[in-house]
Amino acid sequence: MLKRAAVILAAGQGTRMRSSLPKVLHPVAGRAMVDWSIALARAVGCEEIIVVCSPAGEAVQTHIEKTLGEGAIAIQDPPLGTGHAVLAAKDSLAGFEGELVVLYADTPLIPSQAIEALFGELQAGADVGVLGFDAADPGAYGRLIMTADGNLDAIVEAKEATPDQLNVSFCNSGVMAASADQMFELLGQVTNENAKGEYSLTDIVELANAAGGKCRAVACDEADVLGVNSRVELAEAEAAFQTKTRNAFLVAGVTMTAPETVYFSYDTELENDVTLEPHVVFGPCVTIRSGATVRAFSHLEGADVASDCTIGPYVRLRPGAVLEEGVKIGNFVEVKNTQMGPGAKASHLSYLGDGEIGADANIGAGTIFCNYDGFLKYKTTVGKGAFVGSNSSLVAPVTIGDGAFVGSGSVITKDVEANALSVARGRQISKSGWATQFRDKMAAIKAAKKKG
Protein backbone atom coordinates (compact mmCIF):
# COMPACT_ATOMS: atom_id res chain seq x y z
CA MET A 1 0.00 0.00 0.00
CA LEU A 2 1.22 3.49 -0.85
CA LYS A 3 2.12 5.88 1.92
CA ARG A 4 -0.63 8.28 2.98
CA ALA A 5 -0.67 11.88 4.13
CA ALA A 6 -3.35 14.35 5.19
CA VAL A 7 -3.66 18.11 4.91
CA ILE A 8 -6.15 19.51 7.42
CA LEU A 9 -7.50 22.98 6.70
CA ALA A 10 -7.80 25.01 9.90
CA ALA A 11 -7.14 28.60 8.81
CA GLY A 12 -10.74 29.84 8.95
CA GLN A 13 -11.50 32.65 11.40
CA GLY A 14 -14.80 31.21 12.60
CA THR A 15 -16.36 34.61 13.29
CA ARG A 16 -19.88 33.17 13.33
CA MET A 17 -19.02 31.23 16.48
CA ARG A 18 -18.83 34.58 18.31
CA SER A 19 -16.22 33.15 20.64
CA SER A 20 -12.77 33.97 21.96
CA LEU A 21 -11.98 30.26 21.50
CA PRO A 22 -10.96 29.45 17.90
CA LYS A 23 -13.66 27.56 16.08
CA VAL A 24 -11.67 24.38 15.50
CA LEU A 25 -10.87 24.07 19.21
CA HIS A 26 -14.53 23.91 20.18
CA PRO A 27 -15.30 20.37 21.36
CA VAL A 28 -17.73 17.81 20.03
CA ALA A 29 -18.29 14.93 22.46
CA GLY A 30 -15.38 16.09 24.58
CA ARG A 31 -12.80 16.37 21.79
CA ALA A 32 -11.69 19.50 19.92
CA MET A 33 -12.91 19.44 16.32
CA VAL A 34 -9.39 19.63 14.89
CA ASP A 35 -8.46 16.61 17.00
CA TRP A 36 -11.29 14.66 15.37
CA SER A 37 -9.67 15.31 11.99
CA ILE A 38 -6.22 14.37 13.30
CA ALA A 39 -7.63 11.15 14.74
CA LEU A 40 -9.31 10.40 11.39
CA ALA A 41 -6.03 10.89 9.53
CA ARG A 42 -4.28 8.56 11.93
CA ALA A 43 -7.08 5.98 11.70
CA VAL A 44 -6.58 5.65 7.93
CA GLY A 45 -2.82 5.32 8.29
CA CYS A 46 -1.55 8.79 7.36
CA GLU A 47 2.12 8.99 8.17
CA GLU A 48 2.32 12.73 7.51
CA ILE A 49 -0.28 15.16 8.87
CA ILE A 50 -0.04 18.88 8.09
CA VAL A 51 -2.47 21.37 9.59
CA VAL A 52 -2.87 24.64 7.69
CA CYS A 53 -3.36 27.56 10.09
CA SER A 54 -3.74 31.32 9.78
CA PRO A 55 -0.86 33.50 10.99
CA ALA A 56 -3.18 34.97 13.64
CA GLY A 57 -4.22 31.57 14.94
CA GLU A 58 -1.69 31.31 17.76
CA ALA A 59 -3.98 29.22 19.97
CA VAL A 60 -4.55 26.70 17.20
CA GLN A 61 -0.83 26.59 16.39
CA THR A 62 0.03 25.97 20.04
CA HIS A 63 -2.52 23.17 20.19
CA ILE A 64 -1.12 21.55 17.04
CA GLU A 65 2.46 21.82 18.27
CA LYS A 66 1.49 19.95 21.44
CA THR A 67 -0.40 17.33 19.47
CA LEU A 68 1.74 16.78 16.37
CA GLY A 69 4.87 18.90 16.75
CA GLU A 70 5.97 22.21 15.25
CA GLY A 71 6.75 20.65 11.87
CA ALA A 72 3.09 19.77 11.36
CA ILE A 73 2.02 23.41 10.89
CA ALA A 74 1.78 25.28 7.59
CA ILE A 75 0.69 28.92 7.43
CA GLN A 76 -1.72 30.31 4.84
CA ASP A 77 -1.08 34.02 4.45
CA PRO A 78 -3.10 35.68 3.04
CA PRO A 79 -6.23 33.49 2.85
CA LEU A 80 -6.97 33.04 -0.85
CA GLY A 81 -9.26 30.00 -0.91
CA THR A 82 -9.16 26.27 -0.30
CA GLY A 83 -6.81 25.49 -3.18
CA HIS A 84 -4.37 28.11 -1.93
CA ALA A 85 -4.63 26.62 1.58
CA VAL A 86 -3.65 23.15 0.37
CA LEU A 87 -0.75 24.61 -1.59
CA ALA A 88 0.48 26.17 1.67
CA ALA A 89 1.31 22.63 2.82
CA LYS A 90 3.36 21.78 -0.28
CA ASP A 91 6.75 22.62 1.19
CA SER A 92 5.95 20.67 4.37
CA LEU A 93 5.33 17.60 2.21
CA ALA A 94 8.38 18.01 0.00
CA GLY A 95 9.71 14.60 -0.91
CA PHE A 96 6.55 12.78 0.11
CA GLU A 97 5.44 10.18 -2.40
CA GLY A 98 2.05 8.66 -1.88
CA GLU A 99 -1.65 9.46 -1.53
CA LEU A 100 -2.94 12.71 -0.05
CA VAL A 101 -6.34 13.48 1.45
CA VAL A 102 -7.63 16.97 2.23
CA LEU A 103 -9.68 17.18 5.43
CA TYR A 104 -11.34 20.05 7.29
CA ALA A 105 -10.82 20.89 10.94
CA ASP A 106 -14.45 21.96 11.33
CA THR A 107 -15.95 18.70 10.00
CA PRO A 108 -15.53 16.34 12.94
CA LEU A 109 -17.72 13.32 12.26
CA ILE A 110 -16.39 11.77 9.05
CA PRO A 111 -16.02 8.00 9.49
CA SER A 112 -12.75 6.35 8.53
CA GLN A 113 -14.62 4.05 6.14
CA ALA A 114 -15.45 7.03 3.93
CA ILE A 115 -11.80 8.03 3.61
CA GLU A 116 -10.78 4.43 2.98
CA ALA A 117 -13.32 4.38 0.16
CA LEU A 118 -11.70 7.50 -1.33
CA PHE A 119 -8.27 5.92 -1.21
CA GLY A 120 -9.80 2.79 -2.69
CA GLU A 121 -10.87 4.77 -5.76
CA LEU A 122 -7.32 6.04 -6.21
CA GLN A 123 -5.97 2.51 -5.98
CA ALA A 124 -8.52 1.46 -8.61
CA GLY A 125 -7.15 4.03 -11.05
CA ALA A 126 -8.88 7.33 -10.29
CA ASP A 127 -6.79 10.49 -10.45
CA VAL A 128 -9.02 12.40 -8.03
CA GLY A 129 -11.52 11.15 -5.47
CA VAL A 130 -14.25 13.34 -3.97
CA LEU A 131 -16.42 12.60 -0.94
CA GLY A 132 -20.07 13.39 -1.57
CA PHE A 133 -23.42 13.06 0.18
CA ASP A 134 -27.09 13.11 -0.71
CA ALA A 135 -28.43 16.32 0.82
CA ALA A 136 -31.96 16.56 2.14
CA ASP A 137 -31.86 20.24 1.14
CA PRO A 138 -29.06 20.81 -1.40
CA GLY A 139 -29.42 24.59 -1.12
CA ALA A 140 -26.06 26.32 -1.57
CA TYR A 141 -23.96 23.16 -1.73
CA GLY A 142 -21.84 22.48 -4.78
CA ARG A 143 -23.38 19.74 -6.94
CA LEU A 144 -21.48 16.62 -8.01
CA ILE A 145 -22.34 16.01 -11.64
CA MET A 146 -21.87 12.36 -12.55
CA THR A 147 -21.51 10.71 -15.95
CA ALA A 148 -23.56 7.76 -17.10
CA ASP A 149 -20.66 5.41 -16.38
CA GLY A 150 -20.30 6.61 -12.78
CA ASN A 151 -17.39 9.02 -13.12
CA LEU A 152 -17.38 12.53 -11.70
CA ASP A 153 -17.74 15.01 -14.53
CA ALA A 154 -17.72 18.30 -12.61
CA ILE A 155 -18.35 20.11 -9.35
CA VAL A 156 -20.75 22.97 -10.00
CA GLU A 157 -21.36 25.71 -7.44
CA ALA A 158 -25.04 26.33 -6.76
CA LYS A 159 -24.96 29.94 -7.95
CA GLU A 160 -23.47 28.81 -11.27
CA ALA A 161 -25.68 25.73 -11.76
CA THR A 162 -28.38 25.31 -14.38
CA PRO A 163 -31.93 24.48 -13.26
CA ASP A 164 -31.34 20.82 -14.08
CA GLN A 165 -28.08 20.80 -12.09
CA LEU A 166 -29.82 22.42 -9.13
CA ASN A 167 -32.14 19.42 -9.04
CA VAL A 168 -29.13 17.19 -8.28
CA SER A 169 -29.03 16.22 -4.58
CA PHE A 170 -25.56 14.61 -4.64
CA CYS A 171 -23.35 17.32 -3.13
CA ASN A 172 -19.72 18.09 -2.48
CA SER A 173 -18.35 17.71 1.06
CA GLY A 174 -15.04 19.39 0.17
CA VAL A 175 -13.00 16.32 1.12
CA MET A 176 -10.78 15.16 -1.74
CA ALA A 177 -7.95 12.74 -2.37
CA ALA A 178 -5.28 12.29 -5.02
CA SER A 179 -1.66 11.35 -5.17
CA ALA A 180 0.40 14.12 -3.61
CA ASP A 181 2.20 14.79 -6.90
CA GLN A 182 -1.07 14.94 -8.81
CA MET A 183 -2.73 17.15 -6.20
CA PHE A 184 -0.01 19.77 -6.21
CA GLU A 185 0.47 19.62 -10.00
CA LEU A 186 -3.23 20.30 -10.55
CA LEU A 187 -3.36 23.02 -7.90
CA GLY A 188 -0.47 24.73 -9.66
CA GLN A 189 -2.80 25.19 -12.67
CA VAL A 190 -5.74 26.62 -10.69
CA THR A 191 -6.38 30.32 -11.26
CA ASN A 192 -8.26 32.93 -9.25
CA GLU A 193 -10.23 34.29 -12.18
CA ASN A 194 -13.55 34.30 -10.37
CA ALA A 195 -15.80 36.68 -8.46
CA LYS A 196 -14.07 35.97 -5.14
CA GLY A 197 -10.55 36.14 -6.51
CA GLU A 198 -9.77 32.83 -4.78
CA TYR A 199 -8.03 29.59 -5.75
CA SER A 200 -10.61 26.83 -5.36
CA LEU A 201 -9.73 23.22 -4.60
CA THR A 202 -12.76 22.02 -6.55
CA ASP A 203 -11.20 23.25 -9.81
CA ILE A 204 -8.84 20.28 -9.85
CA VAL A 205 -11.71 18.02 -10.95
CA GLU A 206 -12.21 20.01 -14.15
CA LEU A 207 -8.46 20.17 -14.73
CA ALA A 208 -7.99 16.43 -14.22
CA ASN A 209 -10.83 15.58 -16.59
CA ALA A 210 -9.52 18.02 -19.19
CA ALA A 211 -6.16 16.25 -19.08
CA GLY A 212 -7.82 12.92 -19.80
CA GLY A 213 -7.83 11.72 -16.21
CA LYS A 214 -10.58 10.03 -14.27
CA CYS A 215 -12.40 11.46 -11.26
CA ARG A 216 -14.60 9.45 -8.96
CA ALA A 217 -16.97 10.24 -6.09
CA VAL A 218 -17.92 8.13 -3.09
CA ALA A 219 -20.96 8.73 -0.89
CA CYS A 220 -21.43 8.99 2.86
CA ASP A 221 -24.32 10.10 5.06
CA GLU A 222 -25.06 13.81 5.25
CA ALA A 223 -24.60 13.77 9.04
CA ASP A 224 -21.07 12.41 8.55
CA VAL A 225 -19.91 15.57 6.80
CA LEU A 226 -21.73 18.17 8.86
CA GLY A 227 -19.52 21.25 8.91
CA VAL A 228 -19.54 23.56 11.91
CA ASN A 229 -19.52 27.32 11.44
CA SER A 230 -21.81 28.46 14.25
CA ARG A 231 -22.99 27.46 17.71
CA VAL A 232 -26.17 26.14 16.11
CA GLU A 233 -24.18 23.81 13.87
CA LEU A 234 -21.94 22.85 16.79
CA ALA A 235 -25.05 21.69 18.66
CA GLU A 236 -26.21 19.83 15.54
CA ALA A 237 -22.87 18.02 15.30
CA GLU A 238 -23.08 17.07 18.97
CA ALA A 239 -26.63 15.78 18.48
CA ALA A 240 -25.60 13.78 15.42
CA PHE A 241 -22.72 12.17 17.33
CA GLN A 242 -24.90 11.35 20.33
CA THR A 243 -27.69 9.81 18.24
CA LYS A 244 -25.27 7.62 16.29
CA THR A 245 -23.40 6.55 19.43
CA ARG A 246 -26.55 5.74 21.39
CA ASN A 247 -27.78 3.54 18.56
CA ALA A 248 -24.43 1.78 18.29
CA PHE A 249 -24.37 0.98 22.02
CA LEU A 250 -27.96 -0.27 21.96
CA VAL A 251 -27.13 -2.58 19.07
CA ALA A 252 -24.03 -3.77 20.99
CA GLY A 253 -26.14 -4.86 23.97
CA VAL A 254 -26.20 -1.84 26.30
CA THR A 255 -29.53 -1.16 28.01
CA MET A 256 -30.76 2.45 28.16
CA THR A 257 -34.23 3.13 29.46
CA ALA A 258 -34.18 6.70 28.07
CA PRO A 259 -31.33 6.81 25.55
CA GLU A 260 -32.10 10.36 24.45
CA THR A 261 -31.06 11.60 27.93
CA VAL A 262 -27.67 9.83 28.03
CA TYR A 263 -24.61 11.71 26.72
CA PHE A 264 -21.38 10.01 25.66
CA SER A 265 -17.83 11.16 25.08
CA TYR A 266 -15.85 10.39 21.95
CA ASP A 267 -13.97 7.55 23.70
CA THR A 268 -16.60 6.02 25.99
CA GLU A 269 -16.22 2.23 26.20
CA LEU A 270 -19.15 0.07 27.34
CA GLU A 271 -19.41 -3.70 27.27
CA ASN A 272 -22.64 -5.56 26.63
CA ASP A 273 -25.14 -5.90 29.49
CA VAL A 274 -24.23 -2.53 30.97
CA THR A 275 -27.39 -0.74 32.12
CA LEU A 276 -27.68 3.04 32.00
CA GLU A 277 -30.57 4.81 33.68
CA PRO A 278 -31.74 8.25 32.47
CA HIS A 279 -29.62 11.40 32.57
CA VAL A 280 -26.16 9.85 32.76
CA VAL A 281 -23.27 11.93 31.36
CA PHE A 282 -19.89 10.54 30.30
CA GLY A 283 -16.80 12.71 30.14
CA PRO A 284 -13.64 11.43 28.43
CA CYS A 285 -11.83 8.20 29.34
CA VAL A 286 -14.55 6.02 30.86
CA THR A 287 -14.69 2.24 30.59
CA ILE A 288 -17.53 0.16 32.05
CA ARG A 289 -17.53 -3.63 32.06
CA SER A 290 -20.40 -6.06 31.55
CA GLY A 291 -23.11 -6.28 34.19
CA ALA A 292 -22.53 -2.86 35.73
CA THR A 293 -25.40 -0.45 36.33
CA VAL A 294 -25.15 3.33 36.30
CA ARG A 295 -28.20 4.87 37.89
CA ALA A 296 -29.81 8.19 37.06
CA PHE A 297 -28.15 11.61 37.15
CA SER A 298 -24.58 10.37 37.46
CA HIS A 299 -21.50 11.98 35.88
CA LEU A 300 -18.43 9.89 35.03
CA GLU A 301 -15.02 11.01 33.76
CA GLY A 302 -11.67 9.25 33.69
CA ALA A 303 -13.12 6.21 35.46
CA ASP A 304 -12.68 2.45 35.11
CA VAL A 305 -15.66 0.45 36.34
CA ALA A 306 -15.52 -3.34 36.61
CA SER A 307 -18.32 -5.83 36.12
CA ASP A 308 -21.37 -5.98 38.40
CA CYS A 309 -20.77 -2.58 39.99
CA THR A 310 -23.71 -0.36 40.89
CA ILE A 311 -23.23 3.38 40.67
CA GLY A 312 -25.67 6.09 41.66
CA PRO A 313 -28.02 7.76 41.49
CA TYR A 314 -26.35 11.18 41.65
CA VAL A 315 -22.76 9.88 41.70
CA ARG A 316 -19.71 11.68 40.42
CA LEU A 317 -16.70 9.63 39.34
CA ARG A 318 -13.67 11.79 38.58
CA PRO A 319 -10.35 10.92 36.89
CA GLY A 320 -8.51 8.08 38.58
CA ALA A 321 -11.60 6.40 39.99
CA VAL A 322 -11.12 2.63 39.70
CA LEU A 323 -13.95 0.41 40.88
CA GLU A 324 -13.27 -3.30 41.03
CA GLU A 325 -15.88 -6.02 40.66
CA GLY A 326 -19.10 -5.62 42.65
CA VAL A 327 -18.38 -2.18 44.11
CA LYS A 328 -21.45 -0.20 45.16
CA ILE A 329 -21.44 3.60 45.08
CA GLY A 330 -24.64 5.29 46.27
CA ASN A 331 -26.27 8.68 46.00
CA PHE A 332 -24.23 11.87 46.29
CA VAL A 333 -20.84 10.14 46.52
CA GLU A 334 -17.82 11.63 44.74
CA VAL A 335 -14.79 9.44 43.98
CA LYS A 336 -11.53 10.90 42.66
CA ASN A 337 -8.18 9.13 42.15
CA THR A 338 -9.30 6.30 44.40
CA GLN A 339 -9.29 2.56 43.87
CA MET A 340 -12.04 0.54 45.51
CA GLY A 341 -11.51 -3.20 45.94
CA PRO A 342 -14.05 -5.90 45.11
CA GLY A 343 -17.31 -5.59 47.02
CA ALA A 344 -16.43 -2.29 48.71
CA LYS A 345 -19.32 0.04 49.45
CA ALA A 346 -19.89 3.76 49.89
CA SER A 347 -23.63 4.20 49.91
CA HIS A 348 -24.30 7.83 50.80
CA LEU A 349 -23.01 11.39 50.84
CA SER A 350 -19.23 10.90 50.84
CA TYR A 351 -16.09 12.35 49.27
CA LEU A 352 -13.39 9.76 48.57
CA GLY A 353 -10.35 11.50 47.10
CA ASP A 354 -6.80 10.14 46.67
CA GLY A 355 -7.34 6.85 48.37
CA GLU A 356 -7.27 3.09 48.30
CA ILE A 357 -10.15 1.09 49.74
CA GLY A 358 -9.82 -2.64 50.33
CA ALA A 359 -12.21 -5.41 49.39
CA ASP A 360 -15.55 -5.48 51.24
CA ALA A 361 -14.80 -2.29 53.18
CA ASN A 362 -17.84 -0.20 54.13
CA ILE A 363 -17.63 3.59 54.03
CA GLY A 364 -20.41 5.19 56.08
CA ALA A 365 -22.59 8.16 55.13
CA GLY A 366 -20.90 11.54 55.29
CA THR A 367 -17.33 10.19 55.28
CA ILE A 368 -14.69 12.54 53.93
CA PHE A 369 -11.15 11.76 52.85
CA CYS A 370 -9.40 14.99 53.85
CA ASN A 371 -6.75 14.79 51.14
CA TYR A 372 -5.58 18.38 50.67
CA ASP A 373 -3.78 20.77 53.02
CA GLY A 374 -3.94 23.74 50.70
CA PHE A 375 -0.65 22.86 48.99
CA LEU A 376 -0.31 19.09 48.48
CA LYS A 377 -2.50 15.99 48.15
CA TYR A 378 -2.16 12.97 50.48
CA LYS A 379 -3.42 9.40 50.40
CA THR A 380 -5.96 7.63 52.59
CA THR A 381 -5.84 3.83 52.83
CA VAL A 382 -8.75 1.79 54.14
CA GLY A 383 -8.03 -1.91 54.58
CA LYS A 384 -10.00 -4.98 53.61
CA GLY A 385 -13.23 -5.45 55.51
CA ALA A 386 -12.81 -2.19 57.44
CA PHE A 387 -15.84 -0.22 58.61
CA VAL A 388 -15.85 3.56 58.69
CA GLY A 389 -18.76 4.99 60.67
CA SER A 390 -20.97 7.80 59.44
CA ASN A 391 -19.82 11.42 59.45
CA SER A 392 -16.15 10.56 59.85
CA SER A 393 -13.22 12.60 58.55
CA LEU A 394 -10.04 10.71 57.68
CA VAL A 395 -7.20 13.23 57.59
CA ALA A 396 -4.57 12.03 55.11
CA PRO A 397 -2.02 10.62 55.09
CA VAL A 398 -3.64 7.94 57.20
CA THR A 399 -4.23 4.18 57.10
CA ILE A 400 -7.18 2.25 58.50
CA GLY A 401 -6.06 -1.35 58.93
CA ASP A 402 -7.82 -4.48 57.69
CA GLY A 403 -10.97 -5.23 59.64
CA ALA A 404 -10.71 -2.05 61.75
CA PHE A 405 -13.71 0.02 62.90
CA VAL A 406 -13.91 3.81 63.00
CA GLY A 407 -16.62 5.16 65.29
CA SER A 408 -19.20 7.53 63.82
CA GLY A 409 -18.33 11.21 63.96
CA SER A 410 -14.61 10.60 64.36
CA VAL A 411 -11.80 12.77 63.04
CA ILE A 412 -8.98 10.29 62.42
CA THR A 413 -5.49 11.77 62.18
CA LYS A 414 -3.40 8.71 63.12
CA ASP A 415 -3.18 5.22 61.67
CA VAL A 416 -5.61 2.62 63.01
CA GLU A 417 -4.22 -0.88 63.41
CA ALA A 418 -5.95 -3.93 61.95
CA ASN A 419 -9.09 -5.11 63.77
CA ALA A 420 -9.00 -2.17 66.20
CA LEU A 421 -11.75 0.31 67.09
CA SER A 422 -10.81 3.97 66.88
CA VAL A 423 -13.06 6.75 68.17
CA ALA A 424 -11.89 10.35 67.97
CA ARG A 425 -14.53 12.84 69.04
CA GLY A 426 -15.35 15.19 71.89
CA ARG A 427 -16.78 13.64 75.05
CA GLN A 428 -20.57 13.98 75.43
CA ILE A 429 -21.67 15.91 78.51
CA SER A 430 -25.30 15.93 79.77
CA LYS A 431 -26.69 18.51 82.25
CA SER A 432 -30.04 17.49 83.76
CA GLY A 433 -32.71 20.19 83.68
CA TRP A 434 -30.58 22.60 81.64
CA ALA A 435 -33.06 22.81 78.74
CA THR A 436 -35.99 23.74 81.02
CA GLN A 437 -33.97 26.48 82.71
CA PHE A 438 -32.81 27.82 79.33
CA ARG A 439 -36.32 27.95 77.89
CA ASP A 440 -37.72 29.71 80.97
CA LYS A 441 -34.89 32.27 80.88
CA MET A 442 -35.26 33.04 77.16
CA ALA A 443 -39.06 33.21 77.37
CA ALA A 444 -38.78 35.85 80.10
CA ILE A 445 -36.33 37.91 78.04
CA LYS A 446 -38.57 37.71 74.99
CA ALA A 447 -41.66 38.75 76.98
CA ALA A 448 -39.80 41.73 78.46
CA LYS A 449 -38.84 42.92 74.97
CA LYS A 450 -42.45 42.78 73.82
CA LYS A 451 -43.57 45.01 76.72
CA GLY A 452 -40.96 47.52 75.72
Secondary structure as the mmCIF struct_conf table of DSSP 4:
data_model
#
loop_
_struct_conf.conf_type_id
_struct_conf.id
_struct_conf.beg_label_comp_id
_struct_conf.beg_label_asym_id
_struct_conf.beg_label_seq_id
_struct_conf.end_label_comp_id
_struct_conf.end_label_asym_id
_struct_conf.end_label_seq_id
STRN STRN1 ARG A 4 LEU A 9
HELX_RH_3T_P HELX_RH_3T_P1 THR A 15 MET A 17
BEND BEND1 SER A 20 LEU A 21
HELX_RH_3T_P HELX_RH_3T_P2 LYS A 23 LEU A 25
BEND BEND2 HIS A 26 HIS A 26
STRN STRN2 PRO A 27 VAL A 28
TURN_TY1_P TURN_TY1_P1 ALA A 29 GLY A 30
STRN STRN3 ARG A 31 ALA A 32
HELX_RH_AL_P HELX_RH_AL_P1 MET A 33 ALA A 43
TURN_TY1_P TURN_TY1_P2 VAL A 44 GLY A 45
STRN STRN4 CYS A 46 CYS A 53
TURN_TY1_P TURN_TY1_P3 PRO A 55 ALA A 56
HELX_RH_AL_P HELX_RH_AL_P2 GLU A 58 LEU A 68
HELX_RH_3T_P HELX_RH_3T_P3 GLU A 70 ALA A 72
STRN STRN5 ILE A 73 ILE A 75
BEND BEND3 ASP A 77 PRO A 78
HELX_RH_AL_P HELX_RH_AL_P3 THR A 82 LEU A 87
TURN_TY1_P TURN_TY1_P4 ALA A 88 LYS A 90
HELX_RH_3T_P HELX_RH_3T_P4 ASP A 91 LEU A 93
TURN_TY1_P TURN_TY1_P5 ALA A 94 GLY A 95
BEND BEND4 GLY A 98 GLY A 98
STRN STRN6 GLU A 99 TYR A 104
TURN_TY1_P TURN_TY1_P6 ALA A 105 ASP A 106
TURN_TY1_P TURN_TY1_P7 PRO A 108 LEU A 109
HELX_RH_AL_P HELX_RH_AL_P4 SER A 112 GLN A 123
TURN_TY1_P TURN_TY1_P8 ALA A 124 GLY A 125
BEND BEND5 ASP A 127 ASP A 127
STRN STRN7 VAL A 128 ASP A 134
BEND BEND6 ALA A 136 ASP A 137
TURN_TY1_P TURN_TY1_P9 GLY A 139 ALA A 140
BEND BEND7 TYR A 141 TYR A 141
HELX_LH_PP_P HELX_LH_PP_P1 GLY A 142 GLY A 142
STRN STRN8 ARG A 143 MET A 146
TURN_TY1_P TURN_TY1_P10 ALA A 148 ASP A 149
BEND BEND8 GLY A 150 GLY A 150
STRN STRN9 LEU A 152 VAL A 156
HELX_RH_3T_P HELX_RH_3T_P5 ALA A 158 GLU A 160
HELX_RH_AL_P HELX_RH_AL_P5 PRO A 163 LEU A 166
TURN_TY1_P TURN_TY1_P11 ASN A 167 ASN A 167
STRN STRN10 PHE A 170 SER A 179
HELX_RH_AL_P HELX_RH_AL_P6 ALA A 180 LEU A 187
TURN_TY1_P TURN_TY1_P12 GLY A 188 GLN A 189
BEND BEND9 ASN A 194 ASN A 194
TURN_TY1_P TURN_TY1_P13 ALA A 195 LYS A 196
TURN_TY1_P TURN_TY1_P14 LEU A 201 THR A 202
HELX_RH_AL_P HELX_RH_AL_P7 ASP A 203 ALA A 210
TURN_TY1_P TURN_TY1_P15 ALA A 211 GLY A 212
STRN STRN11 CYS A 215 CYS A 220
HELX_RH_3T_P HELX_RH_3T_P6 GLU A 222 VAL A 225
BEND BEND10 SER A 230 SER A 230
HELX_RH_AL_P HELX_RH_AL_P8 ARG A 231 VAL A 251
TURN_TY1_P TURN_TY1_P16 ALA A 252 GLY A 253
STRN STRN12 THR A 255 MET A 256
BEND BEND11 THR A 257 ALA A 258
HELX_RH_3T_P HELX_RH_3T_P7 PRO A 259 THR A 261
STRN STRN13 TYR A 263 TYR A 263
TURN_TY1_P TURN_TY1_P17 TYR A 266 ASP A 267
STRN STRN14 GLU A 269 LEU A 270
TURN_TY1_P TURN_TY1_P18 ASN A 272 ASP A 273
STRN STRN15 THR A 275 LEU A 276
BEND BEND12 PRO A 278 HIS A 279
STRN STRN16 VAL A 281 PHE A 282
BEND BEND13 PRO A 284 CYS A 285
STRN STRN17 THR A 287 ILE A 288
TURN_TY1_P TURN_TY1_P19 SER A 290 GLY A 291
STRN STRN18 THR A 293 VAL A 294
BEND BEND14 ALA A 296 PHE A 297
STRN STRN19 HIS A 299 LEU A 300
BEND BEND15 GLY A 302 GLY A 302
STRN STRN20 ALA A 303 VAL A 305
TURN_TY1_P TURN_TY1_P20 SER A 307 ASP A 308
STRN STRN21 THR A 310 ILE A 311
BEND BEND16 PRO A 313 TYR A 314
STRN STRN22 ARG A 316 LEU A 317
TURN_TY1_P TURN_TY1_P21 PRO A 319 GLY A 320
STRN STRN23 ALA A 321 LEU A 323
TURN_TY1_P TURN_TY1_P22 GLU A 325 GLY A 326
STRN STRN24 LYS A 328 MET A 340
TURN_TY1_P TURN_TY1_P23 PRO A 342 GLY A 343
STRN STRN25 LYS A 345 ILE A 357
TURN_TY1_P TURN_TY1_P24 ALA A 359 ASP A 360
STRN STRN26 ASN A 362 ILE A 363
HELX_LH_PP_P HELX_LH_PP_P2 GLY A 364 GLY A 364
TURN_TY1_P TURN_TY1_P25 ALA A 365 GLY A 366
STRN STRN27 ILE A 368 CYS A 370
STRN STRN28 TYR A 372 TYR A 372
BEND BEND17 GLY A 374 PHE A 375
STRN STRN29 LYS A 377 LYS A 377
STRN STRN30 THR A 380 VAL A 382
TURN_TY1_P TURN_TY1_P26 LYS A 384 GLY A 385
STRN STRN31 PHE A 387 VAL A 388
TURN_TY1_P TURN_TY1_P27 SER A 390 ASN A 391
STRN STRN32 SER A 393 VAL A 395
BEND BEND18 ALA A 396 PRO A 397
STRN STRN33 VAL A 398 ILE A 400
HELX_LH_PP_P HELX_LH_PP_P3 GLY A 401 GLY A 401
TURN_TY1_P TURN_TY1_P28 ASP A 402 GLY A 403
STRN STRN34 PHE A 405 VAL A 406
TURN_TY1_P TURN_TY1_P29 SER A 408 GLY A 409
STRN STRN35 VAL A 411 ILE A 412
BEND BEND19 LYS A 414 LYS A 414
STRN STRN36 VAL A 416 VAL A 416
TURN_TY1_P TURN_TY1_P30 ALA A 418 ASN A 419
STRN STRN37 LEU A 421 SER A 422
BEND BEND20 ARG A 425 ARG A 425
HELX_LH_PP_P HELX_LH_PP_P4 GLY A 426 GLN A 428
TURN_TY1_P TURN_TY1_P31 SER A 432 GLY A 433
HELX_RH_AL_P HELX_RH_AL_P9 TRP A 434 LYS A 451
#
